[in-house]
């Protein structure tokens, strides 16, 4: 399916750009983008940042209106979920900021969220308290809402002390 976007102002980070009209993108169901920025490296687009003016489903991902980052093929890589969504074997709640990375997913939950038996802190918007997952969906690093004991070691809770796990769930470190 092909979608068109009306005239948008394009700002490029390393090249000179101007107004672009009739942008067409395959498999991207976006009805309205503004403030589109292309980040290029050696004349190749590496990231696209835009403002989504309506909540949209893009490549089966429910994205909340607001700022969104795409890869060069218009796949969302940083976005806020407009509804609950399962990604990499974990169901993220509505309002979660998601960062899709090669090594897994980093997110900011909208509030305290129970993940694999741990109360993970959340809140703070896009720059808030981050939780990381392995590609498998297993918990990698988090800030615990409470002090927890893992393998006989007490790990402090709070927004300044994080806990890191191996992919098998064993304790790697806690500060």
LOKEVO-453480 format. One record per residue: residue number from 0; x, y, z of N, C-alpha, C in turn. Coordinates in pm, 1 decimal. Example, Ala and Ser with C-alpha at 12.3 -4.5 7.8 and 13.67 -1.06 7.14 Angstrom:
// LOKEVO-453480
+-----+----------+----------+----------+----------+----------+----------+----------+----------+----------+
|   i |      n.u |      n.v |      n.w |     ca.u |     ca.v |     ca.w |      c.u |      c.v |      c.w |
+-----+----------+----------+----------+----------+----------+----------+----------+----------+----------+
|   0 |   1319.0 |   -569.0 |    780.0 |   1230.0 |   -450.0 |    780.0 |   1320.0 |   -330.0 |    780.0 |
|   1 |   1285.0 |   -225.0 |    708.0 |   1367.0 |   -106.0 |    714.0 |   1290.0 |      3.0 |    787.0 |
+-----+----------+----------+----------+----------+----------+----------+----------+----------+----------+
//
This chain:
// LOKEVO-453480
+-----+----------+----------+----------+----------+----------+----------+----------+----------+----------+
|   i |      n.u |      n.v |      n.w |     ca.u |     ca.v |     ca.w |      c.u |      c.v |      c.w |
+-----+----------+----------+----------+----------+----------+----------+----------+----------+----------+
|   0 |     83.4 |   -116.1 |      0.0 |      0.0 |      0.0 |      0.0 |     89.1 |    124.0 |      0.0 |
|   1 |     52.4 |    224.5 |    -74.7 |    132.4 |    344.4 |    -86.8 |     59.1 |    461.0 |    -23.0 |
|   2 |    130.2 |    541.0 |     55.8 |     72.8 |    657.5 |    121.0 |    151.6 |    780.2 |     80.4 |
|   3 |     83.6 |    889.1 |     70.8 |    150.2 |   1014.1 |     37.3 |    139.3 |   1110.1 |    153.2 |
|   4 |    236.2 |   1193.7 |    164.3 |    237.6 |   1296.3 |    266.4 |    242.2 |   1428.9 |    193.3 |
|   5 |    160.1 |   1521.5 |    234.1 |    158.8 |   1652.4 |    169.7 |    291.4 |   1724.0 |    193.5 |
|   6 |    301.5 |   1843.4 |    149.7 |    424.2 |   1920.4 |    162.2 |    472.0 |   1926.4 |    306.3 |
|   7 |    598.2 |   1897.4 |    326.4 |    658.0 |   1905.3 |    459.8 |    789.9 |   1980.3 |    450.2 |
|   8 |    825.2 |   2048.9 |    556.1 |    954.8 |   2117.9 |    562.6 |   1058.2 |   2014.4 |    603.6 |
|   9 |   1161.6 |   1998.7 |    527.4 |   1265.7 |   1901.5 |    555.6 |   1392.9 |   1975.3 |    595.8 |
|  10 |   1449.6 |   1933.8 |    707.6 |   1574.4 |   1991.1 |    754.7 |   1678.1 |   1879.8 |    754.3 |
|  11 |   1785.3 |   1896.0 |    684.0 |   1890.1 |   1794.7 |    680.0 |   2008.0 |   1841.1 |    764.5 |
|  12 |   2067.0 |   1746.6 |    834.4 |   2174.9 |   1779.9 |    925.1 |   2306.6 |   1805.8 |    851.6 |
|  13 |   2339.6 |   1729.3 |    746.8 |   2470.9 |   1746.5 |    682.7 |   2463.2 |   1791.2 |    537.0 |
|  14 |   2343.2 |   1811.7 |    485.6 |   2330.3 |   1860.8 |    348.0 |   2226.0 |   1971.7 |    343.7 |
|  15 |   2226.1 |   2048.8 |    237.3 |   2129.8 |   2156.5 |    222.9 |   2000.5 |   2099.0 |    165.9 |
|  16 |   1887.7 |   2133.5 |    228.1 |   1757.7 |   2083.5 |    183.5 |   1659.1 |   2198.2 |    175.1 |
|  17 |   1546.4 |   2171.3 |    115.5 |   1440.5 |   2270.7 |    105.8 |   1306.0 |   2201.3 |    116.7 |
|  18 |   1201.5 |   2266.0 |     70.0 |   1068.6 |   2205.6 |     74.8 |   1062.4 |   2085.5 |    -18.0 |
|  19 |   1002.4 |   1978.9 |     30.1 |    985.2 |   1858.1 |    -50.4 |    836.0 |   1828.0 |    -54.0 |
|  20 |    783.1 |   1793.1 |   -170.5 |    640.7 |   1763.2 |   -180.9 |    619.9 |   1620.7 |   -228.1 |
|  21 |    501.2 |   1570.6 |   -198.4 |    458.2 |   1438.1 |   -244.7 |    554.9 |   1326.5 |   -208.0 |
|  22 |    589.3 |   1319.2 |    -80.5 |    674.2 |   1209.9 |    -32.6 |    589.9 |   1082.5 |    -33.1 |
|  23 |    641.0 |    977.4 |    -94.7 |    571.8 |    849.2 |    -96.1 |    655.3 |    747.5 |    -21.5 |
|  24 |    591.3 |    667.7 |     62.9 |    663.7 |    565.3 |    137.6 |    585.3 |    435.4 |    133.7 |
|  25 |    651.0 |    328.8 |     97.8 |    587.7 |    197.0 |     95.4 |    565.4 |    147.9 |    238.0 |
|  26 |    454.1 |     87.3 |    266.8 |    419.0 |     22.1 |    393.0 |    429.6 |    111.0 |    516.9 |
|  27 |    422.4 |    240.8 |    500.8 |    421.8 |    331.4 |    614.8 |    287.1 |    400.3 |    615.9 |
|  28 |    204.8 |    366.3 |    715.5 |     71.8 |    425.3 |    721.1 |     70.9 |    552.1 |    805.8 |
|  29 |    133.0 |    654.4 |    754.4 |    139.9 |    782.4 |    822.4 |     53.8 |    880.9 |    744.9 |
|  30 |    -35.3 |    946.0 |    814.1 |   -121.8 |   1040.6 |    745.7 |    -70.8 |   1183.1 |    754.4 |
|  31 |     10.7 |   1213.6 |    854.6 |     55.3 |   1351.4 |    868.9 |    186.3 |   1361.5 |    944.8 |
|  32 |    290.7 |   1401.5 |    875.2 |    421.9 |   1425.5 |    935.7 |    456.1 |   1572.2 |    919.3 |
|  33 |    526.6 |   1626.3 |   1016.6 |    579.0 |   1761.7 |   1002.9 |    719.3 |   1763.3 |   1061.9 |
|  34 |    789.7 |   1872.4 |   1037.3 |    924.2 |   1892.0 |   1090.4 |   1014.2 |   1770.9 |   1066.4 |
|  35 |   1014.0 |   1722.3 |    944.3 |   1092.3 |   1604.5 |    907.6 |   1240.1 |   1642.4 |    895.4 |
|  36 |   1325.7 |   1566.5 |    962.6 |   1470.0 |   1589.0 |    957.8 |   1536.9 |   1460.4 |    911.8 |
|  37 |   1623.1 |   1471.2 |    812.9 |   1700.7 |   1357.1 |    766.4 |   1841.4 |   1372.0 |    820.3 |
|  38 |   1890.7 |   1272.0 |    888.1 |   2028.2 |   1272.9 |    936.1 |   2108.0 |   1184.8 |    840.8 |
|  39 |   2209.4 |   1243.2 |    781.6 |   2286.9 |   1171.1 |    681.3 |   2431.1 |   1152.6 |    725.8 |
|  40 |   2490.6 |   1051.5 |    668.4 |   2630.9 |   1021.4 |    693.0 |   2690.0 |    976.0 |    560.4 |
|  41 |   2788.1 |   1047.3 |    510.4 |   2849.4 |   1015.4 |    380.7 |   2743.5 |   1003.5 |    271.3 |
|  42 |   2654.6 |   1100.9 |    265.0 |   2548.0 |   1109.9 |    164.0 |   2443.4 |    999.5 |    173.5 |
|  43 |   2438.9 |    928.1 |    282.8 |   2338.8 |    823.1 |    301.9 |   2253.5 |    857.3 |    424.1 |
|  44 |   2124.1 |    844.1 |    410.8 |   2034.8 |    869.1 |    523.2 |   2053.7 |    760.4 |    627.3 |
|  45 |   2075.1 |    798.5 |    753.8 |   2090.2 |    701.0 |    861.4 |   1973.7 |    705.4 |    958.9 |
|  46 |   1903.9 |    818.3 |    965.1 |   1790.2 |    830.3 |   1055.3 |   1699.2 |    940.8 |   1005.0 |
|  47 |   1569.9 |    924.7 |   1031.6 |   1471.0 |   1026.4 |    998.0 |   1395.5 |   1058.3 |   1126.1 |
|  48 |   1387.4 |   1185.8 |   1159.5 |   1314.9 |   1230.1 |   1278.5 |   1199.1 |   1316.2 |   1230.7 |
|  49 |   1081.4 |   1292.8 |   1285.7 |    965.0 |   1369.3 |   1242.6 |    866.2 |   1384.2 |   1357.4 |
|  50 |    771.5 |   1472.3 |   1337.4 |    663.5 |   1490.7 |   1433.4 |    536.6 |   1432.2 |   1371.3 |
|  51 |    480.3 |   1335.7 |   1438.9 |    359.5 |   1267.5 |   1395.4 |    240.9 |   1342.1 |   1456.9 |
|  52 |    153.3 |   1398.0 |   1375.1 |     45.3 |   1481.0 |   1429.6 |    -79.5 |   1402.2 |   1466.8 |
|  53 |    -85.2 |   1275.2 |   1428.1 |   -197.5 |   1189.9 |   1468.6 |   -143.7 |   1054.5 |   1512.7 |
|  54 |   -211.3 |    991.8 |   1607.2 |   -175.8 |    856.2 |   1648.0 |   -192.2 |    765.6 |   1526.7 |
|  55 |    -93.2 |    682.3 |   1498.4 |    -93.0 |    599.1 |   1378.6 |    -34.0 |    462.2 |   1406.9 |
|  56 |    -72.6 |    364.0 |   1326.5 |     -9.8 |    232.5 |   1330.9 |     88.4 |    229.1 |   1214.3 |
|  57 |    216.6 |    212.4 |   1247.4 |    322.2 |    213.8 |   1146.7 |    393.8 |     79.9 |   1152.3 |
|  58 |    386.1 |      4.5 |   1044.2 |    445.8 |   -129.3 |   1038.5 |    403.9 |   -213.9 |   1159.2 |
|  59 |    276.7 |   -212.6 |   1189.8 |    213.0 |   -289.6 |   1297.2 |    250.1 |   -241.3 |   1437.0 |
|  60 |    306.3 |   -122.1 |   1448.1 |    340.9 |    -64.9 |   1578.1 |    250.4 |     54.4 |   1604.5 |
|  61 |    173.7 |     51.8 |   1713.7 |     84.8 |    163.9 |   1745.9 |    164.6 |    280.0 |   1806.8 |
|  62 |    179.5 |    388.1 |   1731.2 |    262.3 |    501.2 |   1772.2 |    176.4 |    620.4 |   1812.6 |
|  63 |    207.5 |    676.2 |   1928.3 |    138.6 |    794.9 |   1978.2 |    184.2 |    916.9 |   1897.9 |
|  64 |     93.4 |   1012.0 |   1881.0 |    133.5 |   1134.9 |   1811.4 |    244.9 |   1202.8 |   1889.8 |
|  65 |    330.4 |   1272.2 |   1819.9 |    445.8 |   1337.1 |   1880.3 |    571.3 |   1298.8 |   1803.9 |
|  66 |    685.4 |   1315.4 |   1866.9 |    812.2 |   1288.3 |   1799.8 |    834.2 |   1139.0 |   1779.8 |
|  67 |    890.4 |   1106.9 |   1664.7 |    918.6 |    968.5 |   1628.6 |   1047.6 |    965.4 |   1546.3 |
|  68 |   1127.1 |    860.5 |   1566.0 |   1249.5 |    841.5 |   1487.1 |   1230.4 |    716.6 |   1401.6 |
|  69 |   1275.5 |    724.8 |   1277.1 |   1269.3 |    612.2 |   1183.8 |   1410.0 |    577.3 |   1138.8 |
|  70 |   1426.6 |    451.0 |   1093.4 |   1549.7 |    420.9 |   1021.3 |   1529.9 |    470.3 |    878.2 |
|  71 |   1626.9 |    450.7 |    792.7 |   1618.2 |    506.1 |    657.4 |   1508.8 |    441.3 |    571.6 |
|  72 |   1452.5 |    332.0 |    617.2 |   1343.6 |    264.9 |    544.2 |   1206.7 |    296.4 |    606.0 |
|  73 |   1202.5 |    396.6 |    690.3 |   1081.0 |    440.7 |    759.7 |   1025.8 |    336.0 |    856.0 |
|  74 |   1113.0 |    254.4 |    915.0 |   1073.4 |    165.7 |   1023.9 |   1090.7 |    243.9 |   1153.4 |
|  75 |    988.9 |    247.0 |   1241.0 |   1003.4 |    319.6 |   1367.5 |   1114.0 |    258.0 |   1453.0 |
|  76 |   1200.5 |    342.5 |   1510.4 |   1305.4 |    294.5 |   1599.6 |   1298.4 |    359.5 |   1737.6 |
|  77 |   1240.8 |    478.1 |   1747.3 |   1216.6 |    544.1 |   1875.6 |   1078.0 |    605.3 |   1868.6 |
|  78 |    991.6 |    565.4 |   1962.4 |    852.0 |    607.4 |   1955.6 |    783.8 |    583.3 |   2089.4 |
|  79 |    665.0 |    641.0 |   2105.3 |    582.5 |    619.9 |   2223.5 |    462.0 |    536.3 |   2182.9 |
|  80 |    438.8 |    427.2 |   2255.4 |    327.1 |    338.3 |   2223.4 |    192.8 |    403.7 |   2253.7 |
|  81 |    100.1 |    391.4 |   2160.3 |    -34.8 |    444.9 |   2180.7 |   -129.0 |    339.9 |   2240.5 |
|  82 |    -82.0 |    216.3 |   2248.5 |   -157.5 |    107.9 |   2313.4 |    -58.7 |     -1.6 |   2352.0 |
|  83 |   -103.0 |    -95.7 |   2435.1 |    -16.6 |   -207.4 |   2475.1 |     31.1 |   -281.4 |   2349.7 |
|  84 |    155.6 |   -329.1 |   2351.7 |    210.7 |   -397.9 |   2235.1 |    316.6 |   -499.1 |   2278.0 |
|  85 |    310.3 |   -619.0 |   2221.6 |    413.0 |   -720.5 |   2244.7 |    525.3 |   -699.6 |   2142.8 |
|  86 |    646.4 |   -683.8 |   2195.7 |    768.1 |   -672.8 |   2114.3 |    871.4 |   -764.6 |   2178.9 |
|  87 |    935.5 |   -848.3 |   2102.8 |   1039.7 |   -939.1 |   2154.3 |    994.7 |  -1012.4 |   2280.7 |
|  88 |    879.8 |  -1073.4 |   2275.0 |    828.9 |  -1160.3 |   2381.7 |    792.7 |  -1088.8 |   2511.5 |
|  89 |    774.3 |   -958.4 |   2508.8 |    731.2 |   -886.3 |   2628.5 |    622.6 |   -786.8 |   2590.0 |
|  90 |    518.4 |   -777.6 |   2674.0 |    410.5 |   -682.6 |   2646.2 |    439.0 |   -550.1 |   2716.7 |
|  91 |    462.3 |   -448.8 |   2636.4 |    488.5 |   -314.6 |   2687.4 |    356.2 |   -240.1 |   2701.4 |
|  92 |    338.8 |   -166.1 |   2811.2 |    212.8 |    -93.6 |   2829.8 |    204.7 |     34.1 |   2746.2 |
|  93 |     83.1 |     74.4 |   2720.7 |     54.7 |    200.8 |   2653.3 |    130.9 |    312.3 |   2724.2 |
|  94 |    185.4 |    406.2 |   2646.8 |    257.4 |    518.8 |   2704.0 |    405.3 |    495.1 |   2724.6 |
|  95 |    453.1 |    373.8 |   2691.9 |    596.0 |    341.5 |   2705.9 |    673.3 |    399.3 |   2588.2 |
|  96 |    785.2 |    464.6 |   2619.3 |    878.4 |    506.6 |   2514.6 |    967.6 |    387.5 |   2481.5 |
|  97 |    980.5 |    356.5 |   2353.9 |   1058.0 |    241.6 |   2306.7 |   1174.8 |    289.8 |   2221.8 |
|  98 |   1292.1 |    229.8 |   2246.4 |   1411.8 |    252.3 |   2164.8 |   1453.0 |    114.8 |   2112.6 |
|  99 |   1432.4 |     88.0 |   1984.6 |   1473.5 |    -39.4 |   1925.9 |   1621.5 |    -29.4 |   1889.4 |
| 100 |   1701.6 |   -117.1 |   1948.4 |   1846.0 |   -115.8 |   1925.9 |   1888.6 |   -252.6 |   1874.5 |
| 101 |   2006.2 |   -261.2 |   1814.4 |   2054.9 |   -388.8 |   1762.5 |   2067.0 |   -492.9 |   1871.9 |
| 102 |   2106.7 |   -452.0 |   1991.7 |   2128.1 |   -547.6 |   2100.1 |   2002.6 |   -577.0 |   2182.0 |
| 103 |   1892.2 |   -511.3 |   2151.5 |   1768.1 |   -534.4 |   2225.2 |   1682.9 |   -408.9 |   2230.7 |
| 104 |   1600.6 |   -399.9 |   2332.0 |   1509.6 |   -286.2 |   2347.0 |   1540.6 |   -213.1 |   2476.6 |
| 105 |   1543.7 |    -81.5 |   2468.8 |   1552.0 |      4.6 |   2586.4 |   1420.3 |     79.4 |   2590.4 |
| 106 |   1362.7 |     90.8 |   2710.0 |   1234.2 |    158.8 |   2719.8 |   1228.1 |    246.7 |   2843.8 |
| 107 |   1130.5 |    334.9 |   2843.5 |   1094.7 |    413.1 |   2961.7 |    946.0 |    385.6 |   2984.1 |
| 108 |    916.5 |    311.7 |   3090.6 |    777.6 |    282.9 |   3123.2 |    708.7 |    410.0 |   3171.9 |
| 109 |    576.7 |    421.7 |   3152.2 |    507.0 |    541.9 |   3198.1 |    500.4 |    551.6 |   3351.1 |
| 110 |    510.2 |    437.5 |   3417.8 |    510.4 |    433.4 |   3564.7 |    570.5 |    299.3 |   3608.1 |
| 111 |    571.6 |    274.1 |   3736.5 |    627.2 |    148.1 |   3787.8 |    558.6 |     30.2 |   3718.4 |
| 112 |    638.9 |    -65.6 |   3671.8 |    586.3 |   -178.2 |   3594.3 |    650.9 |   -308.2 |   3642.1 |
| 113 |    568.6 |   -411.1 |   3659.8 |    617.9 |   -541.9 |   3700.8 |    672.3 |   -615.2 |   3578.2 |
| 114 |    800.8 |   -652.0 |   3584.7 |    867.6 |   -720.5 |   3473.5 |    938.1 |   -842.9 |   3529.0 |
| 115 |    894.5 |   -960.5 |   3486.9 |    958.8 |  -1086.8 |   3524.4 |    984.4 |  -1093.9 |   3675.1 |
| 116 |    885.2 |  -1047.7 |   3751.8 |    891.4 |  -1055.4 |   3897.2 |    956.8 |   -937.5 |   3966.8 |
| 117 |   1006.5 |   -839.8 |   3891.4 |   1071.5 |   -721.9 |   3949.4 |    986.6 |   -597.7 |   3925.2 |
| 118 |    979.2 |   -509.8 |   4026.1 |    911.9 |   -381.2 |   4009.8 |   1013.7 |   -283.6 |   3950.1 |
| 119 |    995.0 |   -252.1 |   3823.9 |   1086.1 |   -160.6 |   3754.1 |   1030.6 |    -19.2 |   3759.5 |
| 120 |   1117.4 |     73.8 |   3795.6 |   1076.3 |    213.5 |   3800.7 |   1047.5 |    262.9 |   3660.3 |
| 121 |    963.2 |    361.9 |   3651.9 |    929.7 |    423.8 |   3524.9 |    908.0 |    571.7 |   3545.2 |
| 122 |    852.0 |    634.7 |   3445.5 |    821.4 |    776.5 |   3453.3 |    933.9 |    863.8 |   3403.2 |
| 123 |    899.6 |    987.5 |   3373.8 |    999.3 |   1084.4 |   3329.5 |    999.6 |   1109.7 |   3180.5 |
| 124 |    902.7 |   1052.2 |   3108.4 |    897.2 |   1076.4 |   2964.2 |   1014.6 |   1016.1 |   2890.5 |
| 125 |   1042.4 |   1068.7 |   2774.3 |   1145.9 |   1013.0 |   2687.6 |   1283.6 |   1009.9 |   2754.5 |
| 126 |   1308.4 |   1099.2 |   2847.5 |   1438.3 |   1103.6 |   2915.8 |   1431.8 |   1042.1 |   3054.8 |
| 127 |   1329.6 |    963.2 |   3080.9 |   1306.9 |    908.6 |   3214.0 |   1392.7 |    788.9 |   3249.6 |
| 128 |   1346.9 |    715.8 |   3350.5 |   1418.3 |    600.1 |   3405.1 |   1410.9 |    484.5 |   3304.8 |
| 129 |   1525.4 |    438.8 |   3256.7 |   1529.7 |    339.4 |   3149.8 |   1541.3 |    196.3 |   3201.2 |
| 130 |   1477.6 |    106.7 |   3128.5 |   1485.9 |    -37.4 |   3149.9 |   1531.8 |    -98.9 |   3018.2 |
| 131 |   1624.4 |   -195.5 |   3023.6 |   1676.4 |   -256.6 |   2900.9 |   1645.0 |   -405.2 |   2897.1 |
| 132 |   1622.9 |   -455.0 |   2777.6 |   1591.0 |   -595.3 |   2752.4 |   1687.2 |   -651.9 |   2648.9 |
| 133 |   1716.9 |   -781.0 |   2662.3 |   1790.1 |   -852.4 |   2557.8 |   1696.2 |   -873.3 |   2439.7 |
| 134 |   1748.8 |   -910.4 |   2324.4 |   1666.3 |   -937.9 |   2206.3 |   1559.6 |  -1043.5 |   2234.4 |
| 135 |   1590.5 |  -1134.6 |   2325.4 |   1498.2 |  -1242.9 |   2360.6 |   1378.1 |  -1194.1 |   2440.7 |
| 136 |   1384.1 |  -1070.7 |   2491.2 |   1278.4 |  -1018.5 |   2576.1 |   1309.0 |  -1033.6 |   2724.4 |
| 137 |   1420.8 |  -1095.5 |   2756.7 |   1461.7 |  -1111.9 |   2897.0 |   1515.2 |   -978.9 |   2950.5 |
| 138 |   1486.2 |   -953.4 |   3075.8 |   1529.2 |   -830.5 |   3142.0 |   1681.6 |   -823.8 |   3149.3 |
| 139 |   1738.4 |   -708.4 |   3116.1 |   1883.6 |   -689.3 |   3115.8 |   1926.8 |   -594.0 |   3227.4 |
| 140 |   1878.8 |   -470.7 |   3224.9 |   1908.6 |   -374.8 |   3331.7 |   1782.4 |   -300.6 |   3370.1 |
| 141 |   1772.7 |   -265.3 |   3498.5 |   1655.1 |   -192.1 |   3545.5 |   1687.0 |   -121.4 |   3675.7 |
| 142 |   1603.9 |    -26.1 |   3707.7 |   1609.7 |     43.3 |   3836.1 |   1492.5 |     -9.3 |   3916.2 |
| 143 |   1520.6 |    -78.1 |   4023.2 |   1416.3 |   -140.1 |   4104.0 |   1343.9 |    -35.4 |   4188.4 |
| 144 |   1215.2 |    -53.4 |   4201.0 |   1136.5 |     36.0 |   4286.5 |   1165.6 |      7.4 |   4433.5 |
| 145 |   1207.8 |   -114.8 |   4463.8 |   1234.4 |   -157.2 |   4602.0 |   1372.8 |   -221.2 |   4611.5 |
| 146 |   1422.6 |   -232.5 |   4734.6 |   1544.1 |   -310.1 |   4755.9 |   1508.7 |   -456.7 |   4732.3 |
| 147 |   1593.5 |   -527.1 |   4660.0 |   1569.1 |   -669.1 |   4632.8 |   1692.3 |   -750.0 |   4669.2 |
| 148 |   1670.2 |   -876.5 |   4701.9 |   1781.6 |   -966.0 |   4729.3 |   1788.0 |  -1067.6 |   4616.4 |
| 149 |   1904.4 |  -1073.5 |   4552.7 |   1927.6 |  -1165.7 |   4442.1 |   2051.9 |  -1248.0 |   4471.4 |
| 150 |   2036.4 |  -1378.1 |   4472.4 |   2148.6 |  -1469.1 |   4495.0 |   2226.8 |  -1431.3 |   4621.0 |
| 151 |   2153.7 |  -1393.4 |   4725.0 |   2214.7 |  -1359.9 |   4852.7 |   2272.0 |  -1220.0 |   4862.9 |
| 152 |   2261.2 |  -1142.6 |   4756.8 |   2314.4 |  -1005.9 |   4757.1 |   2198.8 |   -906.2 |   4758.8 |
| 153 |   2207.2 |   -808.3 |   4850.6 |   2104.4 |   -704.8 |   4857.7 |   2136.1 |   -596.3 |   4755.0 |
| 154 |   2037.2 |   -566.4 |   4672.1 |   2051.3 |   -463.9 |   4569.1 |   1955.7 |   -350.7 |   4602.1 |
| 155 |   2010.0 |   -231.3 |   4612.6 |   1929.3 |   -116.1 |   4649.0 |   1835.8 |    -74.9 |   4536.7 |
| 156 |   1721.2 |    -23.4 |   4575.6 |   1626.7 |     31.8 |   4479.8 |   1653.0 |    180.4 |   4461.5 |
| 157 |   1576.4 |    241.6 |   4375.0 |   1588.2 |    385.4 |   4353.8 |   1626.2 |    419.8 |   4211.4 |
| 158 |   1631.8 |    547.7 |   4183.4 |   1659.4 |    592.7 |   4046.9 |   1808.0 |    611.2 |   4017.8 |
| 159 |   1893.7 |    589.2 |   4116.2 |   2038.1 |    604.1 |   4093.7 |   2112.8 |    470.9 |   4101.2 |
| 160 |   2045.9 |    365.3 |   4142.3 |   2108.7 |    234.1 |   4158.5 |   2041.8 |    134.3 |   4063.6 |
| 161 |   2117.1 |     87.4 |   3965.2 |   2057.8 |     -7.2 |   3870.6 |   2104.6 |   -149.7 |   3898.5 |
| 162 |   2026.0 |   -243.3 |   3848.7 |   2054.6 |   -386.5 |   3861.4 |   2073.7 |   -440.1 |   3719.7 |
| 163 |   2178.5 |   -520.1 |   3701.2 |   2205.9 |   -579.1 |   3570.8 |   2202.5 |   -730.8 |   3582.8 |
| 164 |   2131.4 |   -794.4 |   3488.8 |   2116.1 |   -939.9 |   3488.1 |   2179.4 |   -999.2 |   3361.9 |
| 165 |   2223.9 |  -1122.7 |   3374.1 |   2261.2 |  -1198.9 |   3254.8 |   2132.6 |  -1241.0 |   3185.8 |
| 166 |   2142.1 |  -1284.4 |   3063.2 |   2022.3 |  -1323.8 |   2988.8 |   1950.3 |  -1441.3 |   3053.4 |
| 167 |   2022.7 |  -1524.4 |   3128.5 |   1959.7 |  -1638.5 |   3197.0 |   1890.3 |  -1597.3 |   3327.2 |
| 168 |   1893.4 |  -1465.9 |   3359.7 |   1826.4 |  -1415.0 |   3478.6 |   1914.2 |  -1407.7 |   3603.0 |
| 169 |   2035.6 |  -1456.6 |   3594.4 |   2128.7 |  -1450.9 |   3708.4 |   2182.8 |  -1308.3 |   3722.4 |
| 170 |   2216.2 |  -1272.0 |   3845.6 |   2268.3 |  -1138.8 |   3875.7 |   2405.8 |  -1118.2 |   3813.8 |
| 171 |   2421.5 |  -1011.1 |   3740.3 |   2550.4 |   -972.8 |   3683.4 |   2615.0 |   -868.4 |   3776.4 |
| 172 |   2536.3 |   -766.6 |   3814.4 |   2587.4 |   -664.3 |   3906.4 |   2472.2 |   -581.1 |   3960.9 |
| 173 |   2497.6 |   -520.1 |   4073.4 |   2404.7 |   -419.5 |   4125.3 |   2485.1 |   -316.9 |   4202.4 |
| 174 |   2447.3 |   -193.9 |   4188.8 |   2520.6 |    -82.6 |   4250.6 |   2439.3 |    -22.1 |   4363.6 |
+-----+----------+----------+----------+----------+----------+----------+----------+----------+----------+
//
